[in-house]
Amino acid sequence: MRRRLCLRTVRGGIGATNWFDSPTEGPVHRGTGPVQLRYPSPMIDVEDFERVEMRVGRIVSAEPFPEARKPSYRLRIDFGPEVGERVSSAQLTITYPDRESLVGRQVVAVLNFPPRRIAGFASEVLVLGAMGADGQVFLLQPDPPSPEGLRIG
């Protein structure tokens, strides 16, 4: 039986570690013949995904955060009238060296993680981004822009 090896991007390059076998029965047929799918993490149920409250917000301020161990910004994000504003610490200084370029930008964040203390600062939400090489973080945002507070599903 042939196996297809899926590669994923990790910090510093391409790796093929921590892949799990497909939970589905039977092979998947592609042009090269049957293969078994593999995934980078254990499978979760739809109910697990639905418990994660991700919403669209707009950055209203981005301030330097010199107290953090790694270069970071303190973000204030508006999630619309239902949720209001929340704060977050984010290591975005490599990808976004001009903090003012973040103001007005829409982002996607997880709202229902417990607050995390970072250098005495309570980070209330987790801003989502794609992790690149050398510490780059590329913020996720809706396209086209959407109203603040919309839930991601």
C-alpha positions, 0 to 999 in steps of 0.5 A, spaced: 500 500 500 502 506 498 502 512 503 502 519 501 506 524 506 503 530 507 508 536 509 506 542 513 510 548 514 513 549 521 518 555 523 524 554 520 522 550 514 518 544 512 517 538 516 513 532 516 512 530 524 506 529 528 501 527 523 496 522 525 492 517 520 486 518 517 480 516 522 476 514 516 475 507 513 478 506 506 483 509 501 483 515 498 483 514 490 488 519 487 491 519 480 497 515 483 493 510 486 490 509 493 493 513 499 491 513 506 490 521 509 494 523 515 493 529 519 497 534 523 493 533 529 488 529 532 481 529 529 476 533 533 469 533 533 465 539 530 462 540 537 469 542 539 470 547 534 463 550 535 465 551 542 471 556 540 468 563 540 472 566 534 470 573 532 472 579 527 474 585 531 478 591 529 484 594 532 483 601 535 490 601 538 497 598 538 502 600 543 509 598 544 510 593 550 517 593 553 515 589 559 514 583 555 520 578 554 519 577 546 518 584 542 510 585 542 504 590 542 499 591 546 492 591 542 486 594 544 480 591 539 473 593 538 469 587 537 462 591 536 456 593 540 455 585 543 462 584 545 465 591 546 473 592 546 478 587 549 485 587 550 491 582 547 498 582 547 501 580 540 508 578 538 507 582 531 513 586 531 517 582 526 512 582 521 508 589 522 514 593 525 510 600 524 505 599 529 500 604 526 499 600 520 495 595 525 490 601 527 484 600 523 486 593 521 481 587 522 483 581 525 480 574 527 481 572 535 479 567 540 474 570 545 473 564 550 480 562 552 481 564 559 485 571 560 493 570 560 498 574 564 504 577 560 508 581 564 503 583 569 498 585 563 492 581 562 491 578 555 483 577 554 483 574 547 488 570 542 489 574 536 490 569 530 495 569 525 499 564 520 506 562 523 511 564 518 519 563 519 523 567 523 518 569 528 513 572 522 506 572 524 501 574 518 494 576 521 488 573 519 482 577 517 476 577 513 476 578 506 472 582 504 471 586 510 465 585 515 462 588 521 466 587 527 463 582 532 461 577 527 462 570 529 467 565 525 464 558 523 
